[in-house]
Amino acid sequence: MLRLVRGALVIVLLTMIAPLISSAAHAGGGGGGVVCSNPANPVCDPWVKTPGGPGQSGSNGGSGGSGGSGGGTSDVQCTYTPADLSATSVAALGGQPSGEGGWYFKRCYGPDGRAIAFEGPMWISGLPPTVSPEILARQARSRLRLPTVVVALNPAGDQIVQLPTWLALDPESWRTQSATASVPGLSVTATARPVSASWSMGDGGSVSCQGPGSVWTPAADPRAPSPDCGYTYRASSAASPGGRHTVTVMVMWEVTWAGAGQSGSVPGLTTTGAVQVRVEESQAVVTR
């Protein structure tokens, strides 16, 4: 169904494509663009302004966590966006083909929503294929901007051997996030929900919690363990580099999508945070 017309010289093609991509990204015209501007979530943000898609069924990506089926391409989804070419650019591609059709850019995305291939301009005879909700779901997933993980160890400051340490995350680190990808007539929203936190305490110990944890308050008994997420150090951190442990936490996010009367899931996401903590032996105080 697809007939690709390519230019004779690669240099001519690349020279022609570069300004098209640049102008589309800055002027908001047809062809879309890619934004990779969030260091906290380094996933490119592909955007599409008109319908497009390869028409293959593929897979909805599952719920994440598995290694796939062994290198097949069924999970790859592609979109086609119109290319607004000048007469000079069309001539460089061999001229305008006869019959109905149009010039398009092709972008393909892996199961995680990342762009993995870009081609074009290419000529497509007839009408372009329509985009599927699964394709938009992966694009919406790639647009999710998850919050920075802010760690709180309680009580604040140095921790004491044999006294419970309460583990908690700032509330902003544990909020459901959403993002939407659209083409005319179709919109899909991806929603990321935090589901668990895995803590590595720096002394070889670890804790898995199903929530953000609770913040210790001065009114609480310092000997009382956290009701939902805590740890007790058994030795000081004197032997660790700088006399401190590095406590790290990884937050797991479940990602689901909904749109066009359909719903499903895509591979999950993770965010991480870390903090340095000194653990000291308690000192007896003698009063006279």
C-alpha positions as CSV (number, residue, x, y, z in Angstrom):
1,M,0.0,0.0,0.0
2,L,2.9,2.3,0.8
3,R,5.1,3.5,-2.0
4,L,8.3,5.2,-0.9
5,V,10.0,7.7,-3.2
6,R,13.5,8.5,-2.1
7,G,15.9,11.1,-3.4
8,A,19.0,10.1,-5.3
9,L,21.4,11.9,-2.9
10,V,21.3,11.3,0.8
11,I,23.0,14.7,1.4
12,V,20.2,16.5,-0.4
13,L,17.6,14.7,1.6
14,L,19.2,15.4,5.0
15,T,19.7,19.0,4.0
16,M,16.1,19.3,3.1
17,I,14.7,17.5,6.3
18,A,16.7,19.5,8.9
19,P,15.0,22.8,8.3
20,L,11.6,21.2,8.1
21,I,12.0,19.6,11.5
22,S,13.3,22.8,13.0
23,S,10.5,25.0,11.6
24,A,7.9,22.5,12.7
25,A,9.2,22.4,16.2
26,H,9.3,26.2,16.5
27,A,6.3,27.3,14.5
28,G,3.9,24.6,15.5
29,G,3.1,23.6,11.9
30,G,2.5,20.1,10.4
31,G,5.1,17.5,11.1
32,G,5.4,17.8,14.9
33,G,8.5,17.6,16.9
34,V,10.3,16.0,19.8
35,V,11.1,17.6,23.2
36,C,13.6,16.1,25.6
37,S,13.7,18.8,28.3
38,N,13.0,17.1,31.6
39,P,16.1,15.8,33.4
40,A,13.9,14.3,36.1
41,N,12.2,12.1,33.5
42,P,14.5,11.9,30.5
43,V,12.0,10.6,28.0
44,C,11.5,12.4,24.7
45,D,8.1,14.0,24.2
46,P,6.9,13.2,20.7
47,W,3.9,15.2,19.5
48,V,1.6,14.7,16.6
49,K,-0.9,17.3,15.2
50,T,-2.7,15.2,12.6
51,P,-4.0,11.6,12.2
52,G,-1.6,8.9,11.3
53,G,-0.6,5.3,12.0
54,P,0.5,2.1,10.4
55,G,-2.8,0.2,10.9
56,Q,-1.1,-2.8,12.6
57,S,-2.6,-4.2,15.7
58,G,0.6,-4.7,17.7
59,S,0.3,-5.0,21.5
60,N,-1.0,-2.7,24.1
61,G,2.3,-3.0,26.0
62,G,1.1,-4.9,29.0
63,S,1.7,-3.8,32.5
64,G,5.5,-3.8,32.4
65,G,8.1,-5.8,34.2
66,S,8.7,-8.5,31.7
67,G,11.4,-8.9,29.1
68,G,9.2,-9.2,26.1
69,S,8.8,-12.1,23.7
70,G,12.2,-12.1,22.2
71,G,12.9,-9.4,19.8
72,G,9.8,-9.3,17.6
73,T,8.4,-6.0,16.2
74,S,4.7,-6.5,17.2
75,D,5.1,-3.9,20.0
76,V,6.4,-1.2,17.6
77,Q,3.8,1.4,16.7
78,C,4.3,4.1,14.1
79,T,2.6,7.4,13.2
80,Y,2.5,9.3,10.0
81,T,2.3,13.1,10.0
82,P,2.0,15.3,6.8
83,A,5.1,16.9,5.5
84,D,4.6,20.4,4.1
85,L,7.3,20.3,1.3
86,S,8.4,23.1,-1.0
87,A,8.5,22.5,-4.7
88,T,12.3,22.3,-4.4
89,S,12.1,19.6,-1.8
90,V,9.7,17.6,-3.9
91,A,12.0,17.9,-6.9
92,A,14.9,16.6,-4.7
93,L,12.8,13.5,-3.9
94,G,12.2,12.7,-7.5
95,G,9.2,14.8,-8.2
96,Q,5.5,14.6,-7.3
97,P,4.0,11.1,-8.0
98,S,0.8,10.8,-9.9
99,G,-2.5,9.8,-8.3
100,E,-3.9,10.5,-4.8
101,G,-1.7,10.5,-1.8
102,G,0.7,12.7,0.1
103,W,4.1,13.2,1.7
104,Y,4.5,12.1,5.3
105,F,7.1,11.8,8.0
106,K,7.1,8.4,9.8
107,R,7.9,8.0,13.5
108,C,7.9,4.7,15.3
109,Y,7.8,4.1,19.1
110,G,8.8,1.1,21.2
111,P,6.6,-0.5,23.9
112,D,7.9,2.1,26.5
113,G,6.7,5.1,24.3
114,R,10.2,6.2,23.3
115,A,10.8,7.2,19.7
116,I,13.0,4.6,18.1
117,A,12.9,5.4,14.4
118,F,12.3,8.4,12.1
119,E,11.9,8.3,8.4
120,G,10.7,10.6,5.6
121,P,9.5,12.4,3.8
122,M,7.9,9.5,2.1
123,W,5.0,9.3,-0.4
124,I,1.9,7.4,0.7
125,S,-0.7,6.5,-2.0
126,G,-4.3,7.1,-1.0
127,L,-5.4,8.1,2.4
128,P,-3.0,7.7,5.4
129,P,-3.8,4.9,7.9
130,T,-5.5,6.0,11.1
131,V,-3.9,6.3,14.5
132,S,-4.8,3.7,17.2
133,P,-5.5,4.5,20.8
134,E,-2.5,2.3,21.8
135,I,-0.2,4.5,19.8
136,L,-1.5,7.6,21.6
137,A,-1.3,5.9,24.9
138,R,2.4,5.4,24.5
139,Q,2.9,9.0,23.4
140,A,0.9,10.1,26.4
141,R,3.0,8.0,28.7
142,S,6.2,9.6,27.3
143,R,4.7,13.0,28.2
144,L,4.2,12.2,31.9
145,R,6.3,14.4,34.1
146,L,6.7,12.7,37.5
147,P,7.7,14.7,40.6
148,T,11.1,14.8,42.1
149,V,11.5,12.4,45.0
150,V,12.1,14.2,48.3
151,V,13.1,12.0,51.2
152,A,12.4,12.6,54.8
153,L,14.0,10.6,57.7
154,N,12.3,11.1,61.0
155,P,13.2,12.4,63.6
156,A,15.1,14.9,61.5
157,G,18.9,15.0,61.7
158,D,21.2,12.2,62.9
159,Q,19.6,8.8,63.6
160,I,20.3,6.8,66.7
161,V,21.2,3.1,66.8
162,Q,18.4,0.9,68.1
163,L,15.8,3.7,67.8
164,P,13.2,3.4,65.0
165,T,13.7,5.6,62.0
166,W,10.5,6.6,60.3
167,L,10.7,6.7,56.5
168,A,8.6,9.1,54.5
169,L,8.3,10.9,51.2
170,D,7.2,14.5,50.7
171,P,3.5,14.5,49.7
172,E,4.4,16.1,46.3
173,S,6.5,13.0,45.6
174,W,3.5,10.7,45.8
175,R,0.8,12.3,43.7
176,T,-1.0,10.8,40.7
177,Q,0.0,12.4,37.4
178,S,-1.7,12.5,34.0
179,A,-0.8,13.5,30.5
180,T,-2.7,13.5,27.2
181,A,-1.8,12.9,23.6
182,S,-4.3,13.8,20.8
183,V,-4.9,13.9,17.1
184,P,-8.0,15.4,15.6
185,G,-11.0,13.3,16.7
186,L,-9.0,11.1,19.2
187,S,-7.5,11.8,22.6
188,V,-5.9,9.4,25.1
189,T,-4.9,10.2,28.7
190,A,-2.2,8.2,30.5
191,T,-2.3,8.2,34.3
192,A,0.7,7.3,36.5
193,R,-0.1,6.2,40.1
194,P,2.6,5.6,42.7
195,V,2.1,2.1,44.1
196,S,5.2,1.2,46.2
197,A,8.5,2.5,47.5
198,S,11.7,0.4,47.8
199,W,14.2,1.7,50.3
200,S,17.9,0.9,50.5
201,M,19.2,2.0,53.9
202,G,22.9,2.1,53.2
203,D,24.0,-0.5,55.7
204,G,22.9,-3.5,53.6
205,G,19.3,-3.4,54.8
206,S,16.2,-2.7,52.8
207,V,12.5,-1.9,53.3
208,S,9.5,-2.2,50.9
209,C,6.5,0.1,51.6
210,Q,3.1,0.3,50.0
211,G,2.8,4.0,50.6
212,P,4.7,7.2,51.1
213,G,5.2,6.6,54.9
214,S,4.3,8.7,57.9
215,V,6.1,11.7,59.3
216,W,7.2,11.4,62.9
217,T,5.9,14.2,65.2
218,P,7.5,15.4,68.5
219,A,4.4,14.2,70.3
220,A,5.2,10.6,69.3
221,D,7.2,8.2,71.5
222,P,10.7,8.2,70.0
223,R,10.8,4.4,70.7
224,A,7.7,3.7,68.7
225,P,8.1,2.2,65.2
226,S,6.5,3.8,62.2
227,P,3.0,2.5,61.6
228,D,3.7,1.9,57.9
229,C,7.3,2.4,56.8
230,G,10.3,2.3,59.1
231,Y,13.7,0.9,59.8
232,T,16.0,0.4,62.8
233,Y,19.7,0.7,62.5
234,R,21.8,-1.8,64.5
235,A,25.2,-0.1,64.2
236,S,26.6,3.3,63.6
237,S,27.6,4.7,60.2
238,A,31.2,5.5,61.3
239,A,32.7,2.9,58.9
240,S,30.8,4.3,55.9
241,P,32.4,6.9,53.6
242,G,32.3,10.3,55.3
243,G,30.7,8.6,58.3
244,R,27.3,8.6,56.6
245,H,25.0,6.1,55.0
246,T,23.5,6.9,51.6
247,V,19.8,6.1,51.8
248,T,18.1,5.6,48.4
249,V,14.4,5.1,47.5
250,M,12.8,4.0,44.3
251,V,9.2,4.8,43.7
252,M,7.3,2.4,41.3
253,W,4.5,3.9,39.2
254,E,1.6,2.0,37.6
255,V,0.6,3.6,34.3
256,T,-2.9,3.1,32.7
257,W,-4.6,4.8,29.9
258,A,-8.1,5.6,28.7
259,G,-9.6,7.1,25.6
260,A,-12.0,6.5,22.7
261,G,-14.1,4.2,24.9
262,Q,-11.1,1.9,25.5
263,S,-8.5,1.5,28.3
264,G,-5.4,-0.5,29.1
265,S,-2.0,-0.4,30.7
266,V,1.5,0.4,29.5
267,P,4.9,-0.3,31.1
268,G,5.3,1.3,34.5
269,L,7.8,4.0,35.4
270,T,10.2,4.7,38.4
271,T,11.6,7.7,40.1
272,T,14.4,7.8,42.6
273,G,15.7,9.9,45.5
274,A,18.6,9.8,47.9
275,V,19.8,11.4,51.2
276,Q,22.9,11.1,53.4
277,V,22.3,10.2,57.0
278,R,24.7,9.8,60.0
279,V,23.8,7.0,62.5
280,E,25.3,7.4,65.9
281,E,25.5,5.3,69.1
282,S,23.4,6.7,71.9
283,Q,25.4,8.4,74.6
284,A,24.5,8.0,78.3
285,V,24.1,11.2,80.2
286,V,25.1,11.3,83.8
287,T,23.7,14.0,86.0
288,R,24.9,15.0,89.5
